Amino acid sequence: MNYLLKGIFIGIMFGIPVGVVGVLTLQRTLTKGFWAGVISGLGSSFADVVYASLSVFGITLVSDFLLQYQQIICILGCMMIVCIGIGIMKKDNQSLSFNTRISMTSSFLSSFMMTLTNPATILSYMVIFSTLGVSGNAHVIHKVLLVIGIFVGTSFWWIALSAFVKWSGKLLSYSLYKRINTFFGILIIVLGVTIAGYSLS
């Protein structure tokens, strides 16, 4: 059970920093609804599970490949991020309807791929596992509990964030929604360009 609690702690800790997926989750919750935000966050959670599993189970062949080509993978991910940001800004010029449905599959996959195209994440998990005393020689059940905990922790964060944003969004006017949509689009583009610049430096 200790490994499960450690996993939940790690999951929440990784979820709290507001990165690209966080911004996208906020934007989708405000404009498309609670479940669009949650599904976007869960896409990131599943990608975290992939990297956490590679780290804790010591699958070095895959992790070495990801780290070797992390620049190329990251640049492709950043291009996708910028395209999403541009798409959000273009929607601002159209009729913004809060009831407009967004494909849940699209929401999930876009967030999943954005997180997955940051191979350096695997290094972060390796460092935090080492810091918290997670041994590579731990029993397989403990490793599975750790990964499950990470998924539970990140999922809890995305659900809580989407619920809060959905509640606070009721206080916003239609015109303010449109401005926020534009702001999120610009912010996502800036984050994508910044990440790309950092990966090339």
Secondary structure as the mmCIF struct_conf table of DSSP 4:
data_model
#
loop_
_struct_conf.conf_type_id
_struct_conf.id
_struct_conf.beg_label_comp_id
_struct_conf.beg_label_asym_id
_struct_conf.beg_label_seq_id
_struct_conf.end_label_comp_id
_struct_conf.end_label_asym_id
_struct_conf.end_label_seq_id
HELX_RH_AL_P HELX_RH_AL_P1 ASN A 2 GLY A 15
BEND BEND1 ILE A 16 PRO A 17
HELX_RH_AL_P HELX_RH_AL_P2 VAL A 20 LYS A 32
HELX_RH_AL_P HELX_RH_AL_P3 PHE A 34 VAL A 56
TURN_TY1_P TURN_TY1_P1 PHE A 57 GLY A 58
HELX_RH_AL_P HELX_RH_AL_P4 THR A 60 GLN A 68
TURN_TY1_P TURN_TY1_P2 TYR A 69 TYR A 69
HELX_RH_AL_P HELX_RH_AL_P5 GLN A 70 ASP A 92
TURN_TY1_P TURN_TY1_P3 ASN A 93 ASN A 93
BEND BEND2 GLN A 94 GLN A 94
TURN_TY1_P TURN_TY1_P4 PHE A 98 ASN A 99
HELX_RH_AL_P HELX_RH_AL_P6 MET A 104 LEU A 116
TURN_TY1_P TURN_TY1_P5 THR A 117 THR A 117
TURN_TY1_P TURN_TY1_P6 PRO A 119 ALA A 120
HELX_RH_AL_P HELX_RH_AL_P7 THR A 121 THR A 131
TURN_TY1_P TURN_TY1_P7 LEU A 132 GLY A 133
TURN_TY1_P TURN_TY1_P8 GLY A 136 ASN A 137
BEND BEND3 ALA A 138 ALA A 138
HELX_RH_AL_P HELX_RH_AL_P8 VAL A 140 GLY A 169
TURN_TY1_P TURN_TY1_P9 LYS A 170 LEU A 171
BEND BEND4 LEU A 172 LEU A 172
HELX_RH_AL_P HELX_RH_AL_P9 TYR A 174 LEU A 200
#
